[in-house]
Amino acid sequence: MNNVFTFGCRLNFWESEKINYFLNENQNNNMTVFNTCSVTNEAVKNIVSNIKKFHARNPKVKIAVTGCAVETNYELFKNMKEVSYIIKNNRKLDKVAWPMSKDSITKRVFHKKDSLILDRTNPSNSDVRKFIRIQNGCNHSCTFCIIPKCRGKSVSDDIKTIKNNIEASLKKNIKEIILTGVDLTSWGTDLYKNVYLGDLIEEIFSKNSRDFRLRLSSLDVAELDEKFFEILKKENRLMPHFHFSLQSLNNMILKRMKRRHSVEEVKNLFKKIRSILPNVTFGADIITGFPTENEKMFLETKQIIEDLEISHLHVFPYSEKEGTPASRMPQIPTQIRRDRAKKLREVGKKIYYKELKKQTFHKHRVLIESDKGYGKTENNFRVKLSNVEKGEILEIVPSGIEQDFLIA
């Protein structure tokens, strides 16, 4: 029974699973939780709107709010009459922080529309795919980002804990593990000397002979270690799709963002990975309309995205967050930010479809993720099949495309 609405990053989804466990253990069926995100101002506005709509449909249900937006907008949620409880972000995984049920309700009483959303399958509650946290927080100081203020310094989970969590999932017949965190490539730097993400991945595979799939959440270009590339050459259980936190592909904007990579490093990295894995695909986070980004800078980013054939784009218009250095820089008009984001999303759709067509008439291994026959190839293209069972891993040769899905 799911009682948590989750907004934002994959780590939030992993945390929501833990929160939901606490609520169910406390028999708190008359409460729902909004686990929030604060990465943009629009995200916060959307959460507030959702809380109000939920309360209107479920006036007797208690609402608790936690997550990053609590850290940046505490007074906003404190003053909302719809909100009964606020749990600080650093306490949301503490069982005693969550109230015990004071009601004699034995089953959930949410509105049907909300129940459908809450019960939607994702890797926090799926019996096929599962998020596993490996770290939290961030030590870097990108000028646009509020997350270090919300989550603190980078703290790594130790190897034993991670392996135990993975083992527990695999014993439940989970077929795909997604390693997640705020800054994945910083894993281990606070625990061990000269031990990095590549070492963790190697340890995960060396201690487990099962045929499972491993995916990685967003990666930092500047921190990938040499062991990572060694694993790419020898381990086919690491899925050939990698998502990078690029934010821009103009060197001046990257410098003003205080990112630690250059455009040249991105190009070289993509070339290196493609030389090892010809079927690899790439995703990227991109911010449009960052302060001082002119049209020429934007068009450079757009052109390099096309040149690099980044097929899985995640585009945000820049959102100034109070307290960040970028919020004090000369701002680009909001409409220009949105227009540029729209243009990049259109570019992303074209690249995705172009790369999707390349997948037809080639062999793929597909994990079936739902009872409706939906799944994904190893390089992260969506597939729709019939007469298959959820949890199966099948080898197929797609014969065509239907509504952005490969079919066979």
ZADREN-560306 format. One line per field, with one value per residue (C-alpha): residue in three letters; chain; x, y, z. Coordinates in Angstrom, 1 decimal, always signed. Layout:
BEGIN
aa: c(ALA:...)
ch: c(A:...)
x: c(X:...)
y: c(Y:...)
z: c(Z:...)
***
This chain:
BEGIN
aa: c(MET:ASN:ASN:VAL:PHE:THR:PHE:GLY:CYS:ARG:LEU:ASN:PHE:TRP:GLU:SER:GLU:LYS:ILE:ASN:TYR:PHE:LEU:ASN:GLU:ASN:GLN:ASN:ASN:ASN:MET:THR:VAL:PHE:ASN:THR:CYS:SER:VAL:THR:ASN:GLU:ALA:VAL:LYS:ASN:ILE:VAL:SER:ASN:ILE:LYS:LYS:PHE:HIS:ALA:ARG:ASN:PRO:LYS:VAL:LYS:ILE:ALA:VAL:THR:GLY:CYS:ALA:VAL:GLU:THR:ASN:TYR:GLU:LEU:PHE:LYS:ASN:MET:LYS:GLU:VAL:SER:TYR:ILE:ILE:LYS:ASN:ASN:ARG:LYS:LEU:ASP:LYS:VAL:ALA:TRP:PRO:MET:SER:LYS:ASP:SER:ILE:THR:LYS:ARG:VAL:PHE:HIS:LYS:LYS:ASP:SER:LEU:ILE:LEU:ASP:ARG:THR:ASN:PRO:SER:ASN:SER:ASP:VAL:ARG:LYS:PHE:ILE:ARG:ILE:GLN:ASN:GLY:CYS:ASN:HIS:SER:CYS:THR:PHE:CYS:ILE:ILE:PRO:LYS:CYS:ARG:GLY:LYS:SER:VAL:SER:ASP:ASP:ILE:LYS:THR:ILE:LYS:ASN:ASN:ILE:GLU:ALA:SER:LEU:LYS:LYS:ASN:ILE:LYS:GLU:ILE:ILE:LEU:THR:GLY:VAL:ASP:LEU:THR:SER:TRP:GLY:THR:ASP:LEU:TYR:LYS:ASN:VAL:TYR:LEU:GLY:ASP:LEU:ILE:GLU:GLU:ILE:PHE:SER:LYS:ASN:SER:ARG:ASP:PHE:ARG:LEU:ARG:LEU:SER:SER:LEU:ASP:VAL:ALA:GLU:LEU:ASP:GLU:LYS:PHE:PHE:GLU:ILE:LEU:LYS:LYS:GLU:ASN:ARG:LEU:MET:PRO:HIS:PHE:HIS:PHE:SER:LEU:GLN:SER:LEU:ASN:ASN:MET:ILE:LEU:LYS:ARG:MET:LYS:ARG:ARG:HIS:SER:VAL:GLU:GLU:VAL:LYS:ASN:LEU:PHE:LYS:LYS:ILE:ARG:SER:ILE:LEU:PRO:ASN:VAL:THR:PHE:GLY:ALA:ASP:ILE:ILE:THR:GLY:PHE:PRO:THR:GLU:ASN:GLU:LYS:MET:PHE:LEU:GLU:THR:LYS:GLN:ILE:ILE:GLU:ASP:LEU:GLU:ILE:SER:HIS:LEU:HIS:VAL:PHE:PRO:TYR:SER:GLU:LYS:GLU:GLY:THR:PRO:ALA:SER:ARG:MET:PRO:GLN:ILE:PRO:THR:GLN:ILE:ARG:ARG:ASP:ARG:ALA:LYS:LYS:LEU:ARG:GLU:VAL:GLY:LYS:LYS:ILE:TYR:TYR:LYS:GLU:LEU:LYS:LYS:GLN:THR:PHE:HIS:LYS:HIS:ARG:VAL:LEU:ILE:GLU:SER:ASP:LYS:GLY:TYR:GLY:LYS:THR:GLU:ASN:ASN:PHE:ARG:VAL:LYS:LEU:SER:ASN:VAL:GLU:LYS:GLY:GLU:ILE:LEU:GLU:ILE:VAL:PRO:SER:GLY:ILE:GLU:GLN:ASP:PHE:LEU:ILE:ALA)
ch: c(A:A:A:A:A:A:A:A:A:A:A:A:A:A:A:A:A:A:A:A:A:A:A:A:A:A:A:A:A:A:A:A:A:A:A:A:A:A:A:A:A:A:A:A:A:A:A:A:A:A:A:A:A:A:A:A:A:A:A:A:A:A:A:A:A:A:A:A:A:A:A:A:A:A:A:A:A:A:A:A:A:A:A:A:A:A:A:A:A:A:A:A:A:A:A:A:A:A:A:A:A:A:A:A:A:A:A:A:A:A:A:A:A:A:A:A:A:A:A:A:A:A:A:A:A:A:A:A:A:A:A:A:A:A:A:A:A:A:A:A:A:A:A:A:A:A:A:A:A:A:A:A:A:A:A:A:A:A:A:A:A:A:A:A:A:A:A:A:A:A:A:A:A:A:A:A:A:A:A:A:A:A:A:A:A:A:A:A:A:A:A:A:A:A:A:A:A:A:A:A:A:A:A:A:A:A:A:A:A:A:A:A:A:A:A:A:A:A:A:A:A:A:A:A:A:A:A:A:A:A:A:A:A:A:A:A:A:A:A:A:A:A:A:A:A:A:A:A:A:A:A:A:A:A:A:A:A:A:A:A:A:A:A:A:A:A:A:A:A:A:A:A:A:A:A:A:A:A:A:A:A:A:A:A:A:A:A:A:A:A:A:A:A:A:A:A:A:A:A:A:A:A:A:A:A:A:A:A:A:A:A:A:A:A:A:A:A:A:A:A:A:A:A:A:A:A:A:A:A:A:A:A:A:A:A:A:A:A:A:A:A:A:A:A:A:A:A:A:A:A:A:A:A:A:A:A:A:A:A:A:A:A:A:A:A:A:A:A:A:A:A:A:A:A:A:A:A:A:A:A:A:A:A:A:A:A:A:A:A:A:A:A:A:A:A:A:A:A:A:A:A:A:A:A:A:A:A:A)
x: c(+0.0:+1.6:+1.0:+3.7:+3.6:+7.1:+8.5:+12.0:+15.0:+15.5:+16.9:+13.6:+11.8:+14.2:+13.6:+9.8:+9.9:+11.4:+8.9:+6.0:+7.3:+7.3:+3.7:+2.5:+4.3:+2.6:-0.8:-1.0:-3.6:-5.2:-2.1:-0.3:+3.2:+4.5:+8.2:+9.2:+11.8:+13.3:+15.4:+13.3:+10.8:+8.3:+8.7:+7.8:+4.7:+3.6:+3.9:+1.8:-0.9:-0.9:-1.3:-4.3:-5.9:-5.3:-6.8:-9.9:-10.5:-9.5:-10.4:-10.2:-6.7:-3.8:-1.0:+2.7:+5.4:+9.1:+12.0:+14.2:+11.4:+10.9:+14.5:+14.1:+10.4:+9.7:+7.5:+5.4:+4.4:+4.1:+1.5:-0.6:-3.8:-3.8:-0.6:-0.7:+2.9:+6.4:+9.3:+12.7:+14.7:+17.5:+15.0:+12.7:+14.5:+14.2:+11.3:+10.5:+10.1:+6.8:+3.6:+1.8:-1.8:-4.3:-7.3:-9.0:-9.0:-8.1:-8.0:-7.0:-9.7:-8.1:-10.0:-9.9:-7.9:-5.2:-5.1:-4.4:-1.4:-0.1:-0.2:+1.6:+4.6:+8.1:+11.5:+10.7:+7.8:+8.3:+8.8:+11.1:+13.4:+14.7:+16.6:+19.5:+21.0:+24.8:+25.3:+23.6:+24.5:+27.1:+30.5:+30.4:+29.2:+27.6:+26.4:+22.8:+22.2:+20.4:+20.7:+23.9:+21.9:+19.0:+21.0:+24.4:+27.9:+28.4:+28.0:+28.6:+26.9:+29.6:+30.2:+28.7:+25.4:+25.1:+25.9:+23.4:+20.7:+21.3:+21.4:+18.1:+16.5:+17.9:+16.6:+13.2:+13.7:+14.4:+16.0:+17.4:+19.2:+19.6:+22.3:+21.2:+22.4:+22.9:+26.4:+27.1:+30.7:+31.7:+30.9:+33.6:+35.7:+34.6:+35.1:+38.1:+41.4:+41.7:+38.5:+36.0:+32.7:+34.4:+35.7:+32.2:+30.7:+33.5:+32.8:+29.1:+29.7:+32.5:+30.5:+27.4:+27.1:+23.4:+22.1:+20.8:+21.1:+22.8:+22.1:+23.6:+21.8:+23.2:+27.0:+29.6:+31.9:+34.8:+34.9:+34.8:+37.7:+39.8:+38.3:+34.9:+36.2:+37.8:+34.4:+32.8:+35.2:+34.4:+31.0:+27.8:+25.6:+26.3:+23.7:+25.1:+23.1:+24.7:+23.1:+25.4:+24.9:+26.2:+23.9:+25.5:+27.8:+29.4:+32.7:+32.0:+28.6:+30.1:+32.8:+30.1:+28.1:+31.3:+31.1:+34.3:+34.3:+34.8:+33.1:+36.2:+36.2:+32.6:+33.4:+36.4:+34.5:+31.6:+34.1:+36.0:+32.8:+31.5:+34.8:+34.2:+30.4:+29.2:+25.6:+25.8:+23.3:+23.6:+21.3:+22.0:+20.6:+20.7:+19.7:+18.6:+18.8:+21.4:+22.4:+24.5:+23.8:+23.4:+21.9:+25.4:+26.1:+22.7:+23.1:+26.6:+25.0:+22.2:+24.7:+26.9:+23.9:+23.1:+26.7:+27.0:+23.6:+22.4:+19.1:+17.7:+17.6:+16.2:+15.9:+15.1:+14.7:+17.0:+15.3:+17.0:+17.1:+17.4:+20.8:+22.7:+25.4:+23.7:+20.6:+22.7:+24.0:+22.4:+19.2:+17.8:+14.1:+11.9:+10.3:+13.6:+14.6:+11.4:+11.6:+15.2:+14.0:+11.2:+13.7:+16.1:+13.2:+12.2:+15.8:+15.9:+12.7:+14.3:+17.5:+15.6:+13.5:+16.5:+18.4:+15.2:+15.0:+18.6:+17.6:+15.3:+16.4:+19.2:+19.2:+18.3:+17.8:+14.7:+13.4:+9.6:+8.7:+4.9:+1.9:+1.1:+4.3:+6.3:+10.0:+13.4:+16.4:+19.8:+20.5:+17.3:+14.8:+11.2:+9.7:+6.1:+5.6:+2.6:+2.3:+5.1:+5.4:+6.5:+10.0:+11.2:+14.4:+14.0:+16.1:+14.2:+14.8:+12.5:+10.7:+9.2:+8.2:+4.8:+4.3:+8.0:+8.1:+10.1:+7.8:+8.5)
y: c(+0.0:+3.2:+6.4:+8.7:+11.2:+11.5:+14.5:+15.0:+12.8:+9.0:+9.3:+10.7:+7.6:+5.4:+7.4:+7.3:+3.5:+3.7:+6.3:+4.2:+1.3:+3.4:+4.5:+1.0:-0.3:+2.4:+1.5:+5.2:+4.6:+8.0:+10.0:+10.8:+12.2:+14.6:+13.9:+17.1:+18.5:+22.0:+21.9:+24.6:+27.2:+25.6:+22.3:+24.0:+25.7:+22.3:+20.6:+23.4:+23.0:+19.2:+19.5:+21.8:+19.6:+16.5:+18.1:+19.2:+15.6:+14.1:+16.6:+14.1:+12.7:+14.1:+15.5:+15.4:+17.2:+16.4:+16.6:+19.3:+21.9:+21.8:+23.1:+25.9:+26.8:+25.9:+28.8:+28.3:+24.8:+25.7:+28.3:+26.0:+25.0:+21.8:+20.5:+18.7:+17.7:+18.8:+16.4:+17.9:+16.4:+15.1:+13.2:+11.6:+8.2:+8.2:+6.0:+7.9:+11.1:+9.8:+10.0:+6.8:+6.4:+8.0:+6.8:+3.4:+3.3:-0.2:+0.6:+3.6:+6.1:+8.2:+9.5:+7.1:+9.5:+9.8:+6.1:+5.5:+7.9:+6.5:+2.9:+3.6:+1.3:+2.7:+1.3:+2.2:-0.2:-2.4:-6.2:-6.1:-3.1:-1.4:+1.7:+1.2:+4.2:+4.4:+8.0:+11.2:+14.9:+16.8:+18.5:+20.7:+24.3:+24.7:+28.3:+27.4:+24.5:+24.6:+20.9:+20.9:+23.2:+20.7:+17.5:+18.5:+17.1:+13.8:+10.8:+7.3:+4.1:+1.4:-1.5:-4.1:-2.2:-1.7:-5.3:-6.5:-4.2:-5.5:-9.1:-8.7:-7.3:-10.1:-12.7:-11.3:-11.9:-8.2:-8.2:-4.7:-2.6:+1.2:+2.7:+6.1:+9.1:+12.9:+12.7:+9.1:+9.6:+11.0:+7.7:+6.3:+9.5:+10.0:+6.3:+4.9:+5.9:+5.6:+3.7:+5.0:+4.2:+1.8:-0.2:-0.4:-1.7:-4.2:-5.5:-5.7:-7.9:-10.0:-11.1:-12.0:-14.4:-13.8:-12.6:-9.2:-5.8:-2.8:+0.8:+4.0:+7.3:+10.6:+10.8:+13.6:+13.9:+15.1:+12.1:+8.9:+6.6:+4.3:+1.2:+2.3:+2.0:-1.4:-2.7:-1.4:-3.7:-6.9:-6.7:-7.0:-6.7:-3.0:-1.5:+0.6:+3.8:+6.6:+9.8:+12.8:+16.0:+18.3:+21.4:+23.3:+22.6:+26.1:+26.5:+30.0:+29.1:+25.9:+28.1:+30.5:+27.5:+26.4:+23.0:+21.0:+19.7:+21.4:+20.7:+19.1:+16.6:+15.7:+15.0:+12.9:+11.0:+10.1:+9.1:+6.9:+5.1:+4.6:+3.0:+0.4:+0.1:+0.8:+0.4:+2.8:+5.7:+8.9:+11.1:+14.5:+17.2:+20.6:+24.0:+26.7:+30.5:+30.4:+34.0:+35.6:+32.8:+34.6:+33.2:+32.2:+30.2:+28.5:+27.6:+26.1:+23.8:+22.9:+22.0:+19.9:+18.0:+17.1:+16.3:+14.0:+12.4:+12.7:+10.7:+11.0:+14.7:+16.2:+19.9:+22.6:+26.3:+28.0:+28.7:+31.2:+29.8:+32.4:+32.1:+30.7:+32.7:+32.5:+34.2:+37.4:+37.3:+39.2:+37.2:+36.1:+36.9:+33.9:+33.6:+33.3:+30.5:+28.6:+29.1:+27.7:+24.8:+24.1:+24.2:+21.7:+19.3:+19.3:+18.6:+15.8:+14.2:+14.2:+12.6:+10.0:+9.0:+8.9:+6.6:+4.6:+3.7:+2.5:-0.1:-2.0:-5.2:-5.6:-8.0:-6.6:-8.1:-6.6:-6.7:-6.8:-4.3:-4.4:-6.7:-4.8:-5.9:-2.7:-2.9:-1.5:-2.5:-2.6:+0.8:+2.3:+2.3:+1.6:-1.7:-2.9:-6.7:-9.0:-12.5:-11.9:-12.1:-9.4:-10.0:-11.9:-11.0:-11.8:-11.5:-9.8:-8.3:-5.2:-5.0:-1.5:+1.5:+2.3:+5.5:+5.8:+2.1:-0.6:-3.5:-7.1)
z: c(+0.0:-1.2:+0.8:-0.6:-3.5:-4.8:-6.7:-8.2:-8.3:-8.2:-4.7:-3.6:-4.9:-3.0:+0.1:-0.4:-0.3:+3.2:+4.3:+3.1:+5.0:+8.2:+7.6:+6.9:+10.0:+12.1:+10.5:+9.4:+6.6:+7.0:+6.1:+2.8:+2.4:-0.2:-0.6:-2.3:-4.7:-4.8:-7.9:-9.6:-8.5:-10.8:-9.0:-5.7:-7.2:-8.7:-5.3:-3.6:-6.3:-5.9:-2.1:-2.4:-5.0:-2.9:+0.2:-1.7:-2.9:+0.5:+3.2:+6.1:+5.2:+7.1:+4.9:+5.8:+3.8:+3.7:+1.2:-0.2:-0.6:+3.2:+3.5:+1.0:+1.6:+5.2:+6.0:+2.9:+4.0:+7.6:+6.7:+4.5:+6.3:+4.3:+5.9:+9.2:+9.6:+8.4:+8.6:+8.1:+5.2:+7.4:+9.5:+6.9:+7.1:+10.9:+11.8:+15.1:+13.1:+11.6:+13.7:+14.8:+13.6:+15.9:+13.9:+13.9:+10.1:+8.8:+5.1:+2.9:+2.2:-0.5:-3.5:-6.5:-8.7:-6.0:-5.3:-9.0:-8.9:-5.6:-6.8:-10.1:-10.5:-10.4:-9.3:-5.6:-5.5:-8.6:-8.3:-11.4:-11.0:-7.9:-6.9:-4.5:-2.8:-2.7:-1.4:-0.4:-0.5:-2.6:-1.9:-5.0:-5.3:-8.7:-8.8:-9.8:-7.3:-4.0:-3.3:-1.0:+1.3:+1.3:+1.7:+3.0:+2.3:+0.4:+2.6:+1.1:+2.1:+2.7:+0.4:+2.7:+3.1:-0.6:-1.4:+1.2:-0.2:-3.7:-2.5:-0.7:-3.9:-6.1:-3.7:-4.4:-8.1:-9.0:-12.5:-12.7:-10.1:-10.5:-8.4:-7.2:-5.2:-5.5:-6.8:-7.8:-8.9:-5.6:-3.9:-1.6:-1.2:+2.4:+3.4:+1.6:+0.2:-3.6:-3.9:-6.5:-8.2:-10.6:-7.7:-6.2:-9.5:-9.9:-6.3:-7.0:-10.1:-8.7:-5.6:-7.6:-10.5:-11.2:-14.6:-13.5:-15.1:-13.5:-14.4:-13.1:-12.3:-13.4:-13.6:-13.4:-16.4:-14.2:-11.8:-13.7:-12.8:-15.0:-13.4:-14.8:-18.3:-17.6:-16.5:-19.7:-21.7:-19.8:-18.0:-20.1:-17.0:-16.9:-19.2:-22.2:-21.4:-19.4:-18.3:-17.6:-15.7:-18.4:-17.9:-20.8:-23.8:-23.9:-22.0:-20.8:-19.3:-17.8:-16.1:-14.8:-13.5:-11.7:-13.4:-13.4:-17.0:-20.4:-23.7:-25.0:-22.1:-22.8:-26.5:-25.6:-23.0:-25.4:-28.0:-25.6:-24.3:-27.9:-28.9:-26.2:-26.6:-30.1:-29.1:-26.2:-25.8:-23.8:-21.8:-20.4:-18.1:-19.8:-18.4:-20.9:-20.2:-17.5:-16.6:-19.4:-21.9:-25.2:-28.5:-29.8:-26.6:-26.7:-30.4:-29.6:-27.0:-29.4:-32.2:-30.0:-28.7:-32.3:-33.1:-30.0:-30.8:-27.2:-27.5:-24.0:-23.1:-19.8:-20.3:-17.7:-18.2:-15.7:-12.3:-10.0:-6.4:-3.7:-1.9:-4.9:-6.6:-10.0:-8.7:-8.3:-11.9:-14.8:-15.6:-19.0:-19.5:-18.4:-21.8:-23.6:-21.1:-21.9:-25.6:-25.6:-23.5:-26.0:-28.9:-27.2:-26.4:-30.0:-31.0:-28.4:-29.8:-33.3:-32.1:-30.1:-33.1:-35.4:-32.9:-32.3:-36.0:-35.9:-33.4:-35.8:-37.3:-34.7:-31.8:-28.4:-24.9:-23.3:-19.8:-19.6:-16.9:-16.8:-17.3:-20.5:-22.2:-21.9:-21.4:-22.3:-24.4:-22.7:-24.3:-22.9:-25.8:-25.0:-26.3:-26.6:-26.9:-26.8:-25.2:-22.8:-19.0:-16.6:-15.4:-18.5:-20.2:-23.9:-27.0:-29.8:-33.2:-33.5:-36.8:-36.6:-34.5:-33.0:-31.1:-30.1:-29.0:-30.7:-31.7:-32.5)
***
